[in-house]
Amino acid sequence: MFSLQKKTAVITGGGSGIGKAVAEVFAQQGAEVFILDLNQSTADDAAKAIHAKGGKAYAMAVNVADQKQVKDTVAAIAQQAGRIDILVNSAGVSHIGKLDTTGEEDFDRVFQVNVKGVYNTMLAVIHQMKAQGGGVILNLASIASSVGLPDRFAYSMSKGAVLTMTLSVAKDYLKDNIRCNCISPARVHTSFVDNFLAKNYPGQEKEMFEKLSKTQPIGRMGKPEEVASLALYLCSDEASFVTGTDYPLDGGFIRLNN
């Protein structure tokens, strides 16, 4: 079950965090993985780790906010691999601030990566998927798509857009055999969390980590591998009846936080 043999997967943000975990799991299950990341060395390291375990992976430096760069990269992948079966949009940035503490530059930066970046990659693969008779798109949204989070105005805006773009694409390409879903994680323990705590709470990292962990009713943060496992299911043939769906992966945050 959940085999991705003979499938080609494009994963944005695949050099670190959730994207890296997805790339590793997909390669383990037989997919030929193309890791797209803003940082070439980070992407290279992720690809090397996959090669070391016998998997197939290629690393490409791409700014998802640059539509021409995305289109050219995806076209090169399609030419090399012959098809693109799976797109996972994991690239993203965060921002802390309310409406009146979010500057225009910060708002635009979050929009360019989290919203336009997802639009650019989906646009780049859609014609290839239509031509080959189908495909799967999986977007990383957030619990911020569905509930109000304090001090996350721009981030929530962007992830709400990811959710609704997912639904729109799922609806429009049903007849093309293209499925589109999204995952909405709560806090997941990645290097981003560690860097955030080190920058904003020097000397209090352990205390704040525990505090943030306990905002999930289950009592801890998620693991990138847990998100990757759900991504594997949603992108596999076993999920062929699933489209237009948002999957909270939140330790009970949305329903049990009361």
C-alpha positions in Angstrom: 0.0 0.0 0.0 0.9 3.7 -0.5 3.5 2.8 -3.2 4.7 5.7 -5.3 6.7 3.6 -7.7 7.0 5.1 -11.2 5.6 8.4 -10.0 7.3 11.8 -10.2 6.8 14.3 -7.4 7.7 18.0 -7.2 8.0 19.3 -3.7 8.5 23.0 -3.0 10.3 23.9 0.2 11.7 20.4 0.1 15.1 21.3 1.6 14.0 21.6 5.2 11.2 21.0 7.7 7.9 19.5 6.5 8.9 19.6 2.8 12.1 17.7 3.5 10.2 15.0 5.5 7.7 14.7 2.6 10.5 14.3 0.1 12.2 11.6 2.2 9.0 9.6 2.7 8.0 9.9 -1.0 11.4 8.8 -2.2 11.3 5.9 0.3 8.0 4.8 -1.3 9.6 4.8 -4.8 8.9 8.3 -6.2 11.4 10.2 -8.2 11.6 13.4 -6.2 12.4 16.9 -7.4 13.2 19.2 -4.5 12.6 22.9 -5.2 14.0 25.2 -2.6 15.1 28.9 -2.4 18.5 27.7 -1.1 20.5 25.5 -3.5 22.8 24.1 -0.8 19.8 23.2 1.5 18.1 21.4 -1.4 21.4 19.6 -2.3 21.8 18.3 1.3 18.2 17.0 1.2 18.8 15.2 -2.1 22.1 13.7 -0.9 20.3 12.3 2.2 17.8 10.6 -0.1 20.5 9.3 -2.4 22.3 7.8 0.6 19.2 5.7 1.4 18.9 4.5 -2.2 16.2 6.9 -3.3 16.0 9.2 -6.4 16.1 12.9 -5.8 17.1 16.1 -7.7 17.7 19.5 -6.2 16.8 22.8 -7.8 17.1 26.3 -6.6 13.7 28.1 -7.2 12.0 31.2 -6.0 8.4 30.2 -6.0 7.3 33.8 -6.2 9.0 34.1 -9.6 6.5 32.8 -12.1 8.9 32.5 -15.1 11.4 30.7 -13.0 8.8 28.3 -11.7 7.4 27.6 -15.2 10.9 27.1 -16.7 11.8 24.7 -13.9 8.6 22.7 -14.1 9.0 22.4 -17.9 12.5 21.1 -17.5 11.3 18.5 -14.9 8.5 17.4 -17.2 10.9 17.0 -20.1 13.4 15.0 -18.0 10.9 12.8 -16.2 8.2 12.6 -18.9 5.4 13.4 -16.5 4.6 15.1 -13.2 2.3 13.0 -11.0 2.4 14.9 -7.8 2.9 18.5 -6.6 3.3 19.3 -2.9 3.4 23.0 -2.0 5.3 23.2 1.2 7.3 26.4 0.7 6.2 29.2 2.9 7.1 32.1 5.2 5.6 33.3 8.4 5.1 36.7 10.0 4.1 37.8 13.5 1.8 40.8 13.8 -1.7 42.1 14.0 -3.4 44.2 11.4 -1.9 47.5 12.7 1.6 46.0 13.3 1.9 44.5 9.8 3.7 46.7 7.4 3.0 46.7 3.7 6.4 45.2 2.9 5.8 42.3 5.3 2.3 41.7 4.0 3.6 41.7 0.4 6.4 39.3 1.2 4.0 36.8 2.8 1.6 37.1 -0.1 4.3 36.6 -2.7 5.5 33.4 -1.2 2.5 31.8 0.4 -0.2 32.8 -2.0 1.4 33.7 -5.4 4.0 30.9 -4.9 1.2 28.3 -4.6 -0.6 29.8 -7.6 2.6 29.8 -9.7 3.4 26.2 -9.0 -0.1 24.9 -9.6 -0.3 26.9 -12.8 3.0 25.5 -14.0 1.9 21.8 -13.5 -1.8 22.0 -14.4 -1.4 21.7 -18.2 1.1 18.8 -17.9 -1.3 17.0 -15.6 -4.2 17.6 -17.9 -2.2 16.3 -20.9 -1.1 13.1 -19.1 -4.6 12.3 -17.9 -4.4 13.3 -14.2 -2.3 14.1 -11.2 -2.4 15.1 -7.5 -1.8 18.5 -5.9 -1.4 18.8 -2.2 -1.0 22.2 -0.5 0.2 23.0 3.0 -2.4 25.3 4.6 -2.6 25.8 8.4 -5.1 25.8 11.3 -4.9 29.5 10.7 -7.0 28.9 7.6 -9.9 27.9 9.9 -9.6 29.6 13.3 -8.4 32.9 14.5 -4.8 33.0 15.8 -3.4 36.0 17.7 -0.7 38.1 16.0 -0.9 36.2 12.7 -2.8 38.6 10.5 -0.7 38.2 7.2 0.0 34.6 7.8 -3.6 33.8 8.3 -4.6 35.7 5.2 -2.2 33.7 3.2 -3.2 30.3 4.5 -6.9 31.1 4.1 -6.1 31.8 0.5 -4.3 28.4 0.2 -7.4 26.6 1.5 -9.8 28.3 -0.9 -7.5 28.0 -3.9 -7.3 24.3 -3.0 -11.1 24.0 -3.2 -11.3 25.9 -6.4 -8.7 23.8 -8.2 -10.3 20.6 -6.9 -13.7 21.7 -8.3 -12.4 23.0 -11.7 -10.3 19.9 -12.6 -12.5 17.0 -11.5 -13.1 16.0 -15.1 -9.3 16.1 -15.8 -8.7 13.5 -13.1 -6.7 15.9 -11.0 -7.2 15.7 -7.3 -6.4 18.7 -5.0 -6.3 18.6 -1.2 -4.6 20.4 1.6 -3.3 19.7 5.1 -3.7 22.2 7.9 -1.1 21.5 10.6 -1.0 23.1 14.0 2.5 23.8 15.4 5.1 21.4 14.0 8.6 21.2 15.6 11.0 22.3 12.8 14.1 24.4 12.8 11.9 27.4 12.2 10.5 27.0 15.7 13.9 26.6 17.3 15.2 29.7 15.4 12.1 31.7 16.4 12.6 30.9 20.1 16.3 31.6 20.0 15.7 35.0 18.4 12.7 36.1 20.5 13.2 34.3 23.8 17.0 34.0 24.4 17.6 32.1 27.6 13.9 31.0 27.8 13.8 28.6 24.9 12.9 25.5 26.9 10.2 27.3 28.9 8.6 28.8 25.8 8.9 25.5 23.9 6.9 23.8 26.6 4.3 26.7 26.5 3.9 26.5 22.8 3.7 22.7 22.9 0.8 22.8 25.3 -1.3 25.0 23.1 -2.1 21.8 21.3 -4.6 19.8 23.5 -2.6 16.6 22.9 0.3 18.3 24.8 3.0 18.5 22.2 3.9 19.8 18.8 3.6 17.7 15.7 6.5 16.1 13.9 7.4 16.7 10.2 7.2 13.0 9.7 3.6 12.9 10.9 2.6 15.5 8.3 4.6 13.5 5.7 2.7 10.3 6.5 -0.6 12.0 5.8 0.8 13.6 2.7 1.8 10.1 1.5 -1.7 8.8 1.9 -3.3 11.8 0.1 -0.9 11.6 -2.8 -1.2 7.8 -3.2 -3.6 5.8 -5.3 -5.3 4.7 -2.1 -6.7 8.2 -1.7 -8.2 8.2 -5.3 -11.6 9.1 -3.8 -10.4 12.1 -1.9 -10.4 15.6 -3.4 -11.4 19.1 -2.3 -10.7 18.3 1.4 -8.8 20.1 4.1 -7.2 17.8 6.7 -6.4 19.4 10.1 -3.4 17.7 11.7 -3.5 19.6 14.9 -3.4 17.6 18.0 -7.0 18.6 18.7 -6.4 22.3 18.4 -9.4 23.3 16.3 -12.1 21.1 18.0 -10.8 20.6 21.5 -9.3 23.9 22.5 -12.1 25.3 24.7 
